[in-house]
Amino acid sequence: MRKEDNKQSWRQRLVIWVDGEREPKDRSLFVMERHPHRFSRPTDQEFETREKRRLKNFFNWYPIAAAGICVALVAIMLLAVLEMPKFGEADNPTNNEVSEHYLEYGEEETGASNAVTAMIISYRGFDTLGESCVLFLAVTSVMMLLLRDKKNTDERDLERLAREDAVLEQHGDVILRQAGLILTPFIFLFAIYVLLNGEVSPGGGFSGGAILGAGLILFSCAFGPRRVRIIMNRQIYSAARTFCLVLYALLYGAYIFIGANGLPNYLEGMILLIDMAVGLVVACTVYGFYALFARGEI
C-alpha cells in the first residue's frame, strides 16, 4: 500500500470513529497503520479474552487495595485517639479549659457575642463547612437523578406540567392561597431576622435557612412554581448555592490562616457573612429537595 493511500485511510477511519460508527476496541487499527509489520488486528475472541483477563486482575487486586486503605485509615485514627486525653479525666482540657476559653475569649476572637454561634461557626467551623458540603453534594446528586431535561422529557410531559401550572395559578386552593398570601411575608421576614441575629442570639445559618426554605415551599404550593422562578430560577439557584459555599470556604480559610499566624483579625462581620452563606445553602437544599421530588425541576 502506498504512503498516500495509507494516510488517507487513517483519516477516514478517524472520522468514522469520531462519528461513533466504530467501537472503541478498533483503536488498535491506528497503531496497525503506523506499524503494520509489528501488529495484527486481534480477533473478537482474542479481544474478549484480553478484556476478561483485565477484569479478573482488577477484581483480584481491588479488594486487597481497598482493605489496605481501610487498615491504614483505621491505624491513623487509632493513633490519634490514643494520643488524645482520656474522656472524663480531671486534667482533660474539655473539662477545665475549652469551655472556659469559649466563654471568656469567644467574643474577642470571633466577634460573635453568642457563645454557641462562636463555637459552631468559628471554633468548629471546619465541621460546619463539611456539613454544608454534604448538603451541597446531596442536592447535586438528586439533581443528577431527577432533574428533567430534553433527554428524559417528551412533549406530553411538558404539556401536562403546563396544564398543571395553569390550573394551579387560576383555580388553586383558595384557603392555601390566602394563607400563603398572609404567612409568606412574615416567614421570609422571620428567616431574615434569624439569619441577621445569629451572632448575638440563638439562631443563625441552619435555622434561618430552614425557615427560608419552608417559606419558598409554601409560596410554591400556594401560587405555583412558575411564580417562584421569578425570584429563584435554575441559574440563580445554582449560582447562589455555589457562591455561598465558596464564600464560606474562603472566609473560614482566611480565619484559620490569621489565627495560625497570630495576625490581627480585620475581618469584621465575618460571622454575619458566614451565617448568610450557610443559611442560603440550607434554604437551597430544602427547597431543592422539594422541587426536584415534586416536579423534577427547580
HELIX and SHEET records of a PDB file:
HELIX    1   1 LYS A    3  VAL A   18  1                                  16    
HELIX    2   2 PRO A   24  ARG A   27  5                                   4    
HELIX    3   3 SER A   28  ARG A   34  1                                   7    
HELIX    4   4 ASP A   44  GLU A   83  1                                  40    
HELIX    5   5 PRO A   93  ASN A   96  1                                   4    
HELIX    6   6 VAL A   98  THR A  110  1                                  13    
HELIX    7   7 ALA A  115  ALA A  118  1                                   4    
HELIX    8   8 MET A  119  TYR A  123  3                                   5    
HELIX    9   9 GLY A  125  LEU A  146  1                                  22    
HELIX   10  10 GLU A  155  HIS A  171  1                                  17    
HELIX   11  11 VAL A  174  LEU A  196  1                                  23    
HELIX   12  12 GLY A  205  PHE A  223  1                                  19    
HELIX   13  13 PRO A  225  VAL A  228  1                                   4    
HELIX   14  14 ARG A  234  ALA A  260  1                                  27    
HELIX   15  15 MET A  270  ARG A  295  1                                  26    
END                                                                             
